[in-house]
Amino acid sequence: MSGKPSLQEIEEAEKKPLWQRLGWLAGIWAGSVLALFIVASLMRMFMNAAGLTTH
């Protein structure tokens, strides 16, 4: 196995309904936005704890 999907696997993936493929896209996007929010919030919390404030 070279790790590359076969033509048959690609064709099977394309047969999935559009709503299901868009659902995966939206889920992955929402997960990445949530992860970014968590990281930014933690950085802000640590910066505030260190005495670095914007006002």
Secondary structure as UniProt FT lines:
FT   HELIX           7..14
FT   HELIX           18..49
FT   TURN            50..51
//
